[in-house]
Amino acid sequence: MAARSVVVVGAGIVGMAAASFLLRDGNAVTVIDEREPGDGCSYGNAGAISPDMVVPMSTPGMLAKIPGWLMDPLGPLAIRPGYLPTALPWLMRWVAAGRMPRVEASSAALRRLHKPVFDVYRELLGAQFHDHVRTGGQLYVWRSDEVGRNERIADALRAAAGVRAEKVGIDELRQMEPALAPAYRRGLWLPDNGHTANPKRLVAALAELFQRAGGQIQRARVRQIEVVDGKARAVRTAEGMIPADLVVVAAGAWSGRLVRPLGVRVPLEAERGYHVMLPDPGIDIRNKLSNRSSSFSVTVMEGGVRLAGTVEIAGLDAPPMEERALVLLRQAQEMFPGIRTEGYRTWMGFRPGTPDSVPVVGPAPGVRDLYLDFGHGHTGLTGAPMSGRLLADLVAGRTPAIDPSSYSATRFGTSRE
Ligand SMILES: Cc1cc2nc3c(=O)[nH]c(=O)nc-3n(C[C@H](O)[C@H](O)[C@H](O)COP(=O)(O)OP(=O)(O)OC[C@H]3O[C@@H](n4cnc5c(N)ncnc54)[C@H](O)[C@@H]3O)c2cc1C
């Protein structure tokens, strides 16, 4: 196929992975972002790279929990009451995606996307792989001995996916993480997972490799995607039009706003998450940790320890709620007695969330030469490489390595209005 001019909107981990594969296919690729590469949601995540992440966010029993999420603004999942009418259609789809047969289908789709992540990062990063990616496993920890319903579902999904997961008893846990408070009683070791110690630097490295290989990155805000006779032809920025044979929307949580005026409706909600960086925590944390009792991650990063997590449904425009980040700080003090919090910094980012936790990757319904690559929710750092490969395969007309139907926008009954 002849080389085409491709514009990718968004220089997060998802856009840079897609742009890199499109460039390798001989296309002339320009990435447009109003910020520096990796300064969106990809900047502040927990750094987990998790081939074994096979559990969608919505599981059975979500409907009954919604009133509690509305009443507790500081809970691990909170919905701002004023935003409820806007979020309601998405929430209802989210609840429906939590029924068991759909959970199993979403889990299988996540596994196909996530499992090859280290191989695909190796391909993208080449000799720099070990500068950015650590493959040393992840440790989940719990305070309680009691195994709840969601945990049993997660165990079953991991078993069905063939994930290696080893139970860790209290004595072994003490040895693995001596700084952990005695209240923590058990763990789960996932030896095949990994992490990055600096997600922003990882995106910046992809951007640099992309430019070195001939790709262009432009700093501009895309106001509109130009469609003529049912075909994407250009993007409009404040500086003018940038023509393209093909446009890819990889604008993270903002993607819905870009495609909606074209009549392409995909259920996408901003799942706002927070982090706190502790520059000098003064304790020894030995593994990439996930606190399953309080739903947040602890990652030793370049520049300190990062506490990251929580979900707040409040849209793209409401200001951050600092108090939610401070909850993470208090939980870390409970988890690690003696942890130093001086000089902490907080951050909020917008996870691009679909109801079933599976991203949308592939052609936009009803608009020729418009492709979608967004909705990676809680696992974009993990799902981005294989999504980029899948997208490039679809653009090139090759048979993809994984069945694209699970990632199609049409699975939501999405169509042009
Ligand atoms: C607290 C937290 C913890 C997380 N932890 C993990 C984790 O441990 N592991 C994991 O795999 N994932 C994690 N995630 C999820 C992950 O960070 C996201 O899924 C991922 O960053 C999404 O990448 P993206 O490229 O789609 O979006 P983004 O990184 O947000 O990139 C989108 C880009 O599009 C640009 N853009 C938007 N609109 C326009 C426009 N009109 N014109 C020009 N540019 C535009 C933005 O500026 C932005 O740079 C976490 C997220 C949060 C919030």
The ligand as a MOL file (V3000), in Angstrom:
LIG
                    3D

  0  0  0     0  0            999 V3000
M  V30 BEGIN CTAB
M  V30 COUNTS 53 58 0 0 0
M  V30 BEGIN ATOM
M  V30 1 C -3.8040 7.5610 39.2480 0
M  V30 2 C -3.6080 6.7310 38.0030 0
M  V30 3 C -2.8660 5.5580 38.0710 0
M  V30 4 C -2.7070 4.7640 36.9380 0
M  V30 5 N -1.9080 3.6630 37.0130 0
M  V30 6 C -1.6850 2.9080 35.9110 0
M  V30 7 C -0.7960 1.8140 35.9730 0
M  V30 8 O -0.1780 1.5620 36.9970 0
M  V30 9 N -0.6360 1.0550 34.8610 0
M  V30 10 C -1.2970 1.3360 33.6940 0
M  V30 11 O -1.1390 0.5760 32.7350 0
M  V30 12 N -2.1120 2.4090 33.5910 0
M  V30 13 C -2.3160 3.2060 34.6700 0
M  V30 14 N -3.1300 4.2900 34.6000 0
M  V30 15 C -3.8280 4.5510 33.3460 0
M  V30 16 C -2.9450 5.2100 32.2830 0
M  V30 17 O -2.2230 6.2760 32.8440 0
M  V30 18 C -3.8440 5.6950 31.1360 0
M  V30 19 O -4.6530 4.6420 30.6700 0
M  V30 20 C -3.0020 6.2020 29.9800 0
M  V30 21 O -2.1090 7.1930 30.4120 0
M  V30 22 C -3.8780 6.7590 28.8680 0
M  V30 23 O -3.0200 7.1830 27.8530 0
M  V30 24 P -3.5230 8.0580 26.6610 0
M  V30 25 O -2.3710 8.2730 25.7520 0
M  V30 26 O -4.7720 7.4760 26.1030 0
M  V30 27 O -3.9920 9.4450 27.3460 0
M  V30 28 P -3.1390 10.7210 27.7670 0
M  V30 29 O -1.8460 10.3680 28.3660 0
M  V30 30 O -4.0490 11.5910 28.5660 0
M  V30 31 O -2.8210 11.3980 26.3780 0
M  V30 32 C -3.7830 12.0890 25.6240 0
M  V30 33 C -3.1310 13.2990 25.0150 0
M  V30 34 O -4.0500 13.9220 24.1130 0
M  V30 35 C -3.8290 15.3060 24.1740 0
M  V30 36 N -5.0150 15.9770 23.6720 0
M  V30 37 C -6.2910 15.8250 24.1040 0
M  V30 38 N -7.1250 16.5890 23.3730 0
M  V30 39 C -6.3520 17.2410 22.4700 0
M  V30 40 C -6.6380 18.1810 21.4530 0
M  V30 41 N -7.8720 18.6040 21.1870 0
M  V30 42 N -5.6160 18.6600 20.7070 0
M  V30 43 C -4.3380 18.2440 20.9520 0
M  V30 44 N -4.0150 17.3450 21.8980 0
M  V30 45 C -5.0160 16.8620 22.6430 0
M  V30 46 C -3.5590 15.5810 25.6520 0
M  V30 47 O -2.8450 16.7860 25.8230 0
M  V30 48 C -2.7630 14.3530 26.0580 0
M  V30 49 O -1.3660 14.5650 26.0210 0
M  V30 50 C -3.3110 5.1230 35.7110 0
M  V30 51 C -4.0240 6.3200 35.6370 0
M  V30 52 C -4.1760 7.1220 36.7690 0
M  V30 53 C -4.9310 8.4190 36.6690 0
M  V30 END ATOM
M  V30 BEGIN BOND
M  V30 1 1 1 2
M  V30 2 1 2 3
M  V30 3 2 2 52
M  V30 4 2 3 4
M  V30 5 1 4 5
M  V30 6 1 4 50
M  V30 7 2 5 6
M  V30 8 1 6 7
M  V30 9 1 6 13
M  V30 10 2 7 8
M  V30 11 1 7 9
M  V30 12 1 9 10
M  V30 13 2 10 11
M  V30 14 1 10 12
M  V30 15 2 12 13
M  V30 16 1 13 14
M  V30 17 1 14 15
M  V30 18 1 14 50
M  V30 19 1 15 16
M  V30 20 1 16 17
M  V30 21 1 16 18
M  V30 22 1 18 19
M  V30 23 1 18 20
M  V30 24 1 20 21
M  V30 25 1 20 22
M  V30 26 1 22 23
M  V30 27 1 23 24
M  V30 28 2 24 25
M  V30 29 1 24 26
M  V30 30 1 24 27
M  V30 31 1 27 28
M  V30 32 2 28 29
M  V30 33 1 28 30
M  V30 34 1 28 31
M  V30 35 1 31 32
M  V30 36 1 32 33
M  V30 37 1 33 34
M  V30 38 1 33 48
M  V30 39 1 34 35
M  V30 40 1 35 36
M  V30 41 1 35 46
M  V30 42 1 36 37
M  V30 43 1 36 45
M  V30 44 2 37 38
M  V30 45 1 38 39
M  V30 46 1 39 40
M  V30 47 2 39 45
M  V30 48 1 40 41
M  V30 49 2 40 42
M  V30 50 1 42 43
M  V30 51 2 43 44
M  V30 52 1 44 45
M  V30 53 1 46 47
M  V30 54 1 46 48
M  V30 55 1 48 49
M  V30 56 2 50 51
M  V30 57 1 51 52
M  V30 58 1 52 53
M  V30 END BOND
M  V30 END CTAB
M  END
